[in-house]
Amino acid sequence: MAAPVPPGAQRPNNPQNTAPPNVIPNSLAANMQNLNIHRPPPPMPGSGPRPFGQSPQPYTQSAPSFGVQQQQPRPSPMPRPGPPPPAMTRPGGPPQVSQPGGFPFGRPSGPPSSQPPFGSRPPGGFPASSGGVPAAPPSGARPVGFGSPPPMGPGMSMPPSVMPGGPVTNGPPPMMSPGGPGSVTNGPPMMAPGGFPRGSQFPGGSMMGPPPPYGQPPNAHPLPGGSPLTSPPAHAIPPPTTFPGAPYGRPGGFPYGAPPQQHPSTPGSMYGMGPVPNQSMTTVSGPSKVDLNQIPRPGSSSGPIMYETRMDNQANPPPPTTVDYIARDTGNCSPRYMRCTIHQIPCTVDLLSTSGMQLALIIQPLALSHPSEEPIQVVDFGESGPVRCSRCKGYINPFMKFVDQGRKFICNLCGYTDETPRDYQCNLGPDGRRRDADERPELCRGTIDFVATKEYMVRDPMPAVYFFLIDVSMNAIQTGATAAACSAIQQVLSDLPEGPRTFVGIATFDSTIHFYNLKRALQQPLMLIVPDVQDVYTPLETDVIVQLSECRQHLEILLESIPTMFQESKSPESAFGAAVKAAFLAMKSTGGKLMVFQSVLPSVGIGALSSREADGRANASADEKEAHKLLQPADKTLRTMAIEFAEYQVCVDLFITSQAYVDMASISDIPRTTGGQVYCYYPFSALSDPPKLYNDLRWNITRPQGFEAVMRVRCSQGIQVQEYSGNFCKRIPTDIDLPAIDCDKAVMVTLKHDDKLQDGAECGFQCALLYTTITGERRIRVINLSLPCTSMLSNLFRSADLDSQFACMLKQAANEIPTKALSLVKEQAISSCITILSSYRKFCATVTSAGQLILPEALKLLPLYTLALTKGVGLRSDGRIDDRSFWINHVSSLSTPLAIPLICPRMIAVHDLDTKDNEETVVPTPIPLTSEQLRDDGVYFLENGDDGLIYVGESVNSDILMKLFNVPSAADIPSQYVLEKYDNQLSKKFNDVVNEIRRQRSSYLRLKLCKRGDPTGMLFLSYMVEDRTAGGPSYMDFLVQVHRQIQGKLN
């Protein structure tokens, strides 16, 4: 047997020497302009504006080829070093850093025209020096090295690094030639044309912008009118420690991400002034006498902060997800990959239940990192595979303790003492650590990718297979949905991975199924019809799915002709279930991604459904007693099919381009079980929706992702996994199967105690994801988190993570909606909020006045988020059944950074954007979600990560309307609105804001125009969660209600 290979050794055919095949890397210069379809980009080749409504142009022949960096020749592969002599131990040098898993370097681009569409990262990067360390950044670049933060002390935020008006560069460094000295780095994920970084984690330009959507109220000035918030007495909880550049526990006076300046804690301080270390207090002197300007609200922040995951050998609580931060992995994983709802683990189940909080992990294993963060390193242990505990099978990690001069190690998860493999032994230093610990990523990094050996494979890694299934029923043809789907597919063909491992197939369906033989030998594609939709089969299985390189020309011809081929179709029926089953049979031998474009209710063949919407309306009027059953699948047919799909590694994504009810509750079962996703375009508009359909499809294909994955979470003794929640299939209690997993998907893992933990000890969590990369490599991503245990209730509230606590509350509510009446789910959410706050008031807060509502500082926005949840789409009784079903499915795999904007959107004023020349950020400070903020002469923009609503008042100045919409009156604005860019400052700024938000949210945002006085205006007002509505009280009344219920519990 071959000798083990040291970590970092080159392997034959390792694709690290070339960029992944589904990237156009040298579009980095155009990346920042991906969103900017309507604004002129900086001077870059081939970048001209294109209105959203126009069809994107295909790439020209001169476009950069996939996987090739234009500025440097492709390096030749390096030979794999031979085995070391028998007497030598495994070398301890630093390992290589290679591109994890064939991921594309970044998010996808928008329409492939000469003007790159929205959603990219800025161009440029740090040139690497000969030692593998980034050289000094050029003018305008981020002053951040990959290996360490800039020279700043704790409590400092990142300084501005870009000259006003200058170009922005925050991209990764170019790949070093493997032939040069130093390790090979792939840098953080670069942006393919049109990628759009997730949320506010990825700044759009300079270090000081753009603002994360939600922060804390600034500490600029005292608030008028008395002192609603006071400091706690001297014997209250002491101030917690801080992490560098961001406050621990989010003291109320600091904007997220602003330097936590030290203010003396003086009695009588106003809210927003920063002295209150662990609690917020609001005076409630009467039923409704609360000043709305002095109650907790989300704020905004600027500039990324530096965050180290561990400091002084202790876990460092992470910044909120609403903050832009640059994480430095010093043992614990970055919070992008795994967050715990409480950053100190309660020692007993009684302590946890007393707090009322959830103990859970939100895991996003393939999340995109910040462009200034170190890439995840890939470690190859050779044929022996990674070192593991022989009892619990946990993987080697920084928290395993080596003893007996390195000859043994103690597992941090199960406590078992194991023999260290001989070629992995190393002497210990005076501090008890291995002398080579800092040179081995697996011993000093919280997140690592191990190369999987043959024992982790039951078959050869699957190829990249993409199968497109298009609805050509009469409704789909007439509404333009079929043409939009064909156009989107045709444009994304150039984004599919190139090479012999990429296979494609296509089929269409109405009341029958039509496959197409795409073999190059044929003069044109040959249609093969399957009329039997009860007992389906796949004709000519070997010719239905073929290599992309063989059939690209045929495929493009076919996609152009499909809309006209079925133009005279008179079949209103849809054999959706049968078509999906037939496509699965074609993919069964390989697995892959099945993308289905569906427009009408499945009405014939396997899994046929009937319209239950009328029943839903009847039951909705009957106080929802039975209506929730309509949110459950009609029967088990599609679920049974989906389980079989998952077994054969077929992931299904649904693109619903409908104008009527499609029984979302039933058909969404397939994507949810197979690790897929549902995209909904209701009601579909052939004018405004094709650009979003295209961008959604392109991001689906080009985002970092893995195939045929299995995930397991292991915990230290005393804690065990209770339940997994997300989009997956589960066959055994300990593992979840994911036919596909991507950078946007998150899994919630609820935990429970099975024993008492020791106060002061650390509790470890390890997530292991075995997956296949797009380039066909088998990898194991191991994510580690070690947190301190505590027996003090005050520590739990101090270290609570609001974002993940609320994400858990949101996901649990979504899981319960199909089985309980809405009123019960609402009551449960409110009760959970009150239980947490009353526990804090009873056991941790020390205040004499009964008229003060006291909120733990870390959770002071929990009442607002809870109220917003009860008024949201999922818990409103007046919405469409399909909309609620889609919401439930969407929340299932939603990541923590997107949970809060979904429930509590961001609203900004548009009419005065051109007067705010001194704004440091592209997106201005959000305004509270209350109709009191809406002026009749104003224009406002509201976004929740999926939709963007533009609200136009009744008496808006005609000059503003001309600038924004090129019409003199609001009545002249078309209802099917398409964003255009006009030659004036206001229009340009508005386009910049929309494009920046699209980039932050990784979503194209469906824009809808809302006018005061008509139904669209009511839609906009339904998002004003601070107002009193039919769905619930105002924010002020809700705080009074919460305060009364807390007092009732205390009495």
Buried (B, 14 or more C-beta within 10 A) or exposed (E): EEBBBBBBBBBEEBBBBBBBBBBBBBBBBBBBBBBBBBBEBBEBEBBEBBEBEBBBBBBEEEBBEBBBBEEEEEBEBBEBEEBBEEEEEBBBEBBBBBBBBBBBBBBBBBBBBBBBBBBBBBBBBBBBBEEBBBEEBEEBBBBBBBEEBBEBEBBBBBEBBBEEEEBBBBBBBBBBBBEBEBBBBBBBBBBBBBBBBBBBBBBBBBBBBBBBBBBBBBBEEEBEEEBBBBBBEEEBBEBBBBBBBBBBBBBBBBBBBBBBEEBEBEEEBBBBBBBBBBBBBBBBEEEEEBBBBBBBBBBBBBBBBBBBBBBEEEBBBBBBBBBBBBBBBBBBBBBBBBBBBBBBBBBBBEBBEBBBBBBBBBBBBBBBBBBBBBBBBBBBBBEBBBBBBEEBEBBBBBBBEBEEEBBBBBBBBBEEBBEBEEBBBBEBEEEEBBBBBEBBBBBBBBBBBBBBBEEBEEEEBBBBBBBBBBBBBBBBBBBBBBBBBBBBBBBBBBBBBBBEBBBBBBBBBBBBBBBBBBBEEEEEBBEBEBEEBEEBEBBEBEBBBBBBEBBBEBBBBBBBEBBEBBEEBEBBBBBBBBBBBBBBBBBBEBBBBBBBBBBBBBBBBBBBBEEBBEBBBEBBEEEBEBBBBBBBBBEEBBBEBBBBBBBBBBBBBBBBBBBEBBBBBBBBBBBBBBBBBBBBBBEBBBEBBBBBBBBBBBBBBBBBBBBBBBBBBBBBBBBBBEEBBBBBBBEEEEBBBBBBBBBBBBBBBBBBBEEBBEBEEBBBBBBBBBBBBBBBBBBBBBBBBBBBBBBBBBBBBBBBBBBBBBBBBBBBBBBBBBEBBBBBBBEBBBEBBBBBBBBBBEEBBEBEEEBBBBBBBBBBBBBBBBBBBBBBBBBBBEBBBBBBBBBBBBBBBBBBBBBBBBBBBBBBBBBEBBEEEEBBBBBBBBBBBBEEBBEEEBBBBBBBBBBBBBBBBEEBEEEBBBBBBEEEEBEEBEEEBBBBBBEBEBBBBBBBBBBBBBBBBBBBBBBBBBBBEEEBBEBBBBBBBBBBBEBBBBBBBBBBBBBBBBBEBEE
